Amino acid sequence: MGQKYAVFDEKGLPMGFYDSEINTNIPEEAIPITLEVWKELLDKDGEAVFIDNTVVDISDKVWENGQWRTLSYTEQLQRAKQQTMEFLDQYARGLFIPTDYIFIKITET
């Protein structure tokens, strides 16, 4: 495996990964990263950023006014409730036939 490179946006989110053995045209803005950083960013799947040569978990953060801010306990609870409701909605939709009129009306409320 060759040297790993990555391009990040202003938030620190990865926009692309490159490997010197695979990619012949690595962008100038790409920075070298370690294999461990590359693996961690891929494993976190959008829940981590790369800031000051460090992988930072953003599962409890929000981008606000040009910086990452840690959510308050109340905000984290609200986010968890919303994610749970979205999951339950998708799960319930999978249990019924989508053309079931009653089910459609229930999920609309």
WOTAJO-V707781 format. One record per residue. N is the residue number from 1. PHI is phi in radians with two decimals (999 if undefined). Layout:
# WOTAJO-V707781
n=<N	N>
phi=<PHI	PHI>
This chain:
# WOTAJO-V707781
n=<1	2	3	4	5	6	7	8	9	10	11	12	13	14	15	16	17	18	19	20	21	22	23	24	25	26	27	28	29	30	31	32	33	34	35	36	37	38	39	40	41	42	43	44	45	46	47	48	49	50	51	52	53	54	55	56	57	58	59	60	61	62	63	64	65	66	67	68	69	70	71	72	73	74	75	76	77	78	79	80	81	82	83	84	85	86	87	88	89	90	91	92	93	94	95	96	97	98	99	100	101	102	103	104	105	106	107	108	109>
phi=<999	-1.54	-1.19	-1.56	-2.33	-2.57	-1.97	-2.11	-1.47	-1.14	-1.49	1.68	-1.34	-1.19	-1.86	-3.08	-2.06	-2.45	-2.29	-1.10	-1.44	-1.87	-1.68	-1.60	-2.00	-1.51	-1.02	-1.08	-1.36	-1.20	-2.00	-1.23	-2.30	-1.40	-1.07	-1.14	-1.11	-1.01	-1.10	-1.13	-1.13	-1.20	-1.12	-1.32	0.81	1.51	-1.81	-2.57	-2.21	-2.02	-2.26	0.89	1.05	-2.35	-1.44	-2.06	-1.24	-1.99	-1.11	-2.01	-2.24	-2.39	-1.42	-2.60	0.93	1.35	-2.68	-1.45	-2.15	-1.29	-1.19	-1.22	-1.01	-1.10	-1.15	-1.13	-1.11	-1.10	-1.10	-1.11	-1.09	-1.11	-1.12	-1.14	-1.11	-1.12	-1.10	-1.11	-1.08	-1.13	-1.10	-1.10	-1.08	-1.32	-1.44	-2.03	-1.27	-0.98	-1.51	-1.15	-1.02	-1.12	-1.08	-1.06	-1.15	-1.15	-1.26	-1.32	-1.54>
